[in-house]
Amino acid sequence: MTLMLRRIVSALAGVAALVASAGAAQVALYPTGPAEDSAFLRFVNTTGTALTVTADDAQNSIDLAAPSAATGFQAVPANRAVQGTLVTASGKTPLSLTVAPGEFATVVAASADAGGAPALHVVREQPDDFNAMRASLALAVADPDCEAASLGVAGREVSIFQDVASGSVARRAINPVRLTVQARCAGQPVGAALDLGELAPGGRYTVILAPSAQGTLALFANDQAD
C-alpha cells in the first residue's frame, strides 16, 4: 500500500470512528486479507424503495432505506470477485465485481426501466491526493444518460467541475467551507441546489449523479470508511 493511500485510508477511518461512536458500526460484508491487498466498495440505493445487500455467504447483509441512501466504503479483497445479491421488493440482482488494489468502487442500484430487479451502475476511483488542510470533493457520474456533467457553486458563476464523462470520477481539493452546489447534465440543472454543509479539513466527499425513476438524481456522500 502506497504512502498516499495509507494517508487516505487513515483519514477515512478517522471519520468512521467518529460516526461509529454515535451508533452501531455498519456490518462488514466481506472479509479482507492483508492491508496491502485491500480495495474499497460502497453501495448507493436510488431505486425508490428499500434495498438489502447480501454477501455471497448469505450471513451478512446491509439494509439501505428508501428513497436514497449510501453506505460508507468497506474494505474488500482486491483482485478477487466480490459476490452477493441486491434485493428490493421488485426483484433480485446478482453482484459479481472485482476491485483493484487501492481502488474505491461505488455500486449504484437504480430502478430498472420496467420496474423490475435493480439495475447496477459502477464508478471507480484510484485516489492520489491527500491534504490535511483542505477538503477533497469529487463528482462521480453513475448515470449513463448524464452527458458532460458539471458542478458549480449554487447562485454564482463559479465552476468546480466541467465536462465529466458518464462512468467516471473527477476530484479536486477545495477550501474547507460551507458549500451549496448545483449539478448539471449537458448544461441542464439536476434537481435543486444541494447543500453540502460545512466541509472539514482533510475530509473527503463525493457528489454522485445517479439514475432514478425520476431522472438523474444528485446525492451527497461522505467518503468515510466503515
N, C-alpha and C positions, 0 to 999 in steps of 0.2 A: 504494500500500500504506500503510495507516494506521500510526501510530507504535506502537500496541498490537500490531498484527500483526507488525511488524518485530521487536519485543521477543520475541514468542512464537516466531517462526521462528528468531531468533538463539539462543534458549535451546535449542530442539530441535536445531539444527545443532551446538551445542556438545556435547551428549550424543552426537550421531552421530560427531563427531570422535574422542571417547574410544573409542567402540565400534570405529570403523574402525582405530584404532591397534592394536587387539588382533587384527585379522584383516582379511581382504579386504573391501572395501566392497561392499555389495549392488549388483547390476546395476540401472542406471536403465532402466526400461521405456519411458518416453516422453520425447521432447524437450520442452523448455519454451522459452517466449519471455521477454519482459521480466519482471522480478520482480513488477511491479505486476499482471501478468496471471496469476500463478501460483495454483494451487489444490493441494490435497494429498490423496493417496489411499494407503490401505494395504489389505492383504488378510489375512484370517484363515481358517484351514482347520480345520473341525471335522467333516470327512467321515469320519474314522477311517482314512483311507488317504492316501498321498502325493498331493499336488496340484501341478500345474505351471500357472503363469500365463504366457501367451504374448501379447506385444503384437501389434497388428494387422499389423505388418510381418513378423512371424514370425522376426525376427532376434534379439530379446532375450526372455529368459524367466527366471522365478524359480521355484525348487522349494521347496515347503513340506512338510516331513516330517510323517508321522503320529506320534501321534494328533491333536495340535493344535499349531498354530504361527501366529505373526503376523509380518508384515513391519513394518518401520518405515514412517513416512509418506514418500512420494515426491512431489516436485513434478510436477504435470501441467498442461497448458494449460487455462486457465479458459474456461468458456462454449463449449467445443468437445467433441464426442463423443470420449470415451476408449474405444477399442475393442480387443478382444482375445478370448482363449479361455481358459477354465479347464478343465483336463483331469485326470481321475482314471482309474483302471483301469475304472470303471463307465461312463464316457462323457464327453462334452464339453458345455460350456455357453458360449454366446457372451456376451460382455460389451459393452454399449454404455451409457455413463454420462457425464453432463455434470455437472461440479463447478463451483460458483460461485466467483468470485474470493475468496480468503481462506478458503474453506471447507475443512474437513477431513472427508473421507468414508471410512468403513470398510465394506468389502465382505466379508461373511461367506459362505463357501462351506460348505454343510452337505449331508448326505446327503439325497437325495430319498426320499420315503416308500416307493417301490418299489425303492430301491437302485440307481437309475439315475444319470444325469448329476447333478452337484451343483446344488442349489437355491441361489440367491443372495439375500441379505438385506442391505440397505444402511441404515446410520445416518449422519447428517450433523450436523456441529457448526460453528458460527461462533464461535470463541473471542473473548472480550472481556476476558480477565483476564490479568494477569501480576504476580507478586510475587516478587522475588528472594529474599526472606527466608522464604517459605512454600512448601510443596508444593501442587500443583494435582492434585486427584483427581476423576475422572469416573466415572459409572455409565452405560454405553451398553447399551440393551436392544434386541438384534437378533432375539430370539426372539418371533415373533408370538403364541406361546402363553403367554408370561410376562406376567401381568397384575399391576398395582400392585407393581412391583418395588421392592425396598428393599435397603439396605446398611447394616450396623451393625458396631460393634466386637465381635469374637467374645468370648463369655463375659461381656459387660457389656450393660447396658441403655442403650447409647449409640448413637443413630441418626445416620448420616451423610447418607443419602438416603431419602426416603419417597415412595411412590406415583408412581414414574417410569413413564410410559406406554411401551408397546411401540413401537419405531421412533424413540425419542427419546433424548437425552443430557442428563444433569444433571451440573454441575460445580461445585466449590467449592474454596476454599483451606483447607488444614489445616496443623497444625503438622508440621514435618519430623521424624517419629519413626518407630520401628519399629512396624508395624501389621499385625494379623491381623484379617480381616473375615469376616463371614458374609452371603452374598447370599440373598435370599428372593423368591419369586414368590407373590403373594397370601397372604403370611404363612408359606409353607412353605419350609423350607431348600432351597437349591440346592447339593447336594453337601456336602462337608466345608468347614470353615473354610479360608480362603485366606490364606496368609502373603505379605504384600506386601514383606516385608523392610524395610530402612531407607530411608525416603523422603528425598530430598535437597532442600535449599532451592533453589527455582527449578525443580525437576523437575516434569514433567507425566506423569501416569499415568492409565490407564483400566482399570476392571473391566468386561469385556464379557460380557453374558449372551447366549449364542448357542444356537441349536438344534443338536441332535445326535441320533444314533440312540438314545442313552440318555436323552433328555430335555434339559432346559435345562442348559447347561454354563457354568460361570463361569471365565473366563480373565483373567489379569492381563497388561497390555501397558504397556511403557514407550513413551511417545509421542515417541520420538526421530524425527528426520528423517534419511532416508538420503541 
